[in-house]
Amino acid sequence: MNTNKTFIALTISMLLMVGCSHKKIKHEQEIDKASQQAQQERASDLEAVKKVMVAENALGGVQESSTEVEYMKLSRPVHKKALHSMRGRVAPQPPAIDHRPYFENRETYLPTDSNGVFQAVTTPLSTFSVDVDTGSYANIRSYLSMGKLPPKGAVREEAFINYFDYNYSVPEDVSQPFATYTEIAPAPWRDGRHIVRIGLQGYDLPMSERKPSNLVFLVDVSGSMHEENKLPLLVQSLTMMVQQLSARDTVSLVTYAGNVQVVLSPTKGKEQQTIVNALKALKAGGGTYGESGIKMAYQEAKKAFIKGGVNRVILATDGDFNVGITSIDALKELIAEQRKQGISLTTLGFGRGNYNDAMMEQLANIGNGNHAYIDTLHEAQKVLLRQMSGTLQSIANDVKVQLEFNPAQVKEYRLIGYQNRLLKDEDFNNDKVDAGEIGAGHTVTALYEVTLVGNKGQVDDLRYQQLKMVNSNDELLQLKIRYKLPGDDKSQLISLVVDKNQVLPEFNSASSDFKFATSVAAFAQKLKHSQYLGSMGYHDIARIARANRGHDPFNYRGEFVNLVELASAL
């Protein structure tokens, strides 16, 4: 009897255990099924997010972010517990995409208000550093081509004027690297005003005489560079330049995005296909780690440093550095230190959207280089092919200009442009003060608007100032230029005087180049809404430019006329 009871108890226990086992297995199967379903949902979510992000990239240039994908994966109700546990490390809700036109309020420019009027009796000296940057003109051309007037800060008058070549004679003696020219005639925009033109023409170098170059291409491959007018145009532009290099030259390629990569260690220029293949393999994606990119580029430049040659980093980007050093002042210190060690910096800007003109121009200035904006292959040919020697090789460093106006003949003056290049008067004779460079074959032009004595000025005559006369009443001004030959620490001085008898009787008596340059200066001032142009309009500017187009083999001047007419319609 006891045996039967024990058997029955064991049987019931076994049945209960089997039942529980079946329930557990069923429960585990249900869990596995739920887990598989959740994984399928997450995969579906991820695919949907990727499609959305790709669509957003096409519309607004927004880059796919792993934290944004993570956030959206966790946003479904089924994952609320996981979301709570990860709340501290999950990115906040991505902001709504801004679908405004991408050129509105998205770019950075320094304020460049026009220079004011000075009286010669109280402020006889005007001092500035030369500038051959042309980036502002090409940038404004891009704006106008899109049917948009540019912001005033984007317009730099000197970049407009110096975009064009003028028929200055090339110096015959290379011991003095440039020739100097002056011309003065009535201004076309207001009676009683005259324009003084100062021109410097550097001697050019044939390719056979160009110094060997150690170049480091520092290329921004961040996500925003995927657009056709950015990385693809950049690759085409640098490819054209590479095809002009010789066996004496060296090229390195450094890229930066979310991280920095040396894509190509120093490679001889004769291995053109290797360099071109490395450029064509570049892809856009990631952040913008510019600080480490610049540091790495300088390290590569030091590896292949050519003593007595050209050592230059060429930074090509569409905008700002958003990781690491973001202060322009901090970047300046870094680049200035490398400049002292013989490595210069040229900046090439591409595209629209987050373009930081302020940074690009200032870094080139401090790096003893020049800044250009590449909006078309036509512009790339101009900067990197036709002007390649000038882009790479300086013939005069720390070039400064100082004018002293004779108050017996000149009542007032105004420098047109060069706002970012003004120097203290005492800096002119200080060889430790950095200034601009002139490249081989480059021209530099500066225009002053002056009011001669006897004409009504813009500022009332002073009551208490004593007029100091010079020995010769015929002298209007003295022009002084300081420069250093490459490798020298001590500057040399050029000095000449502009006499009253050089004043032409009317605007139409001036040279064709003078009149064209004046029309370019007027256009830049018009775009800046300058108060100094009086009633002069776009049609007046276009008429002067069209009549003085002259020899224009690459249609630069013809294109200028078209831009003026386009601006008049906007």
Buried (B, 14 or more C-beta within 10 A) or exposed (E): EEEEEEEEEEEEEEEEEEEEEEEEEEEEEEEEEEEEEBEEBBEEBBEEBEEBBEEBBEEBBBBBBEEBBBBBBBBBEEBEEBBEEEEEEBEEEBEEEEEEEBBEEBBBBBEBEBBEBBBBBEBBBBBBBBBBBBBBBBBBBBBBEEEBEBBBBBBBBBBBBBBBBBEBEEBEEEEBBBBBBBBBBBBBBBEBBBBBBBBBBBBBBEEEEBBBBBBBBBBBBBBBBBBEBBBBBBBBBBBBBBEBBBEBBBBBBBBBBEEBEBBBEBBBBEBBEBBBEBBEEBEBBBBBBBBBBBBBBBEBBBBBBBEEBBBBBBBBBBBBBEBBBBEBEEBBEBBBEBBEEBBBBBBBBBBBBBBBBBBBBBBBBBBBBBBBBBBBEEBBBBBBBEBBBBBBBBBBBBBBBBBBBBBBBBBBBBBBBBBBBEBEEEBBBBBEBBBBBBBBBBBBBBBBBBBBBEEEBBEEEEEEEEEEEBEEEBBBBBBBBBBBBBEEEEBBEBEEBBBBEBBBEEBEEBBBBBBBBBBBBBBBBBBBEBEBBEEBBBEBBBBBBBBBBEEBEEEBBEEBBBBBBBBEEE
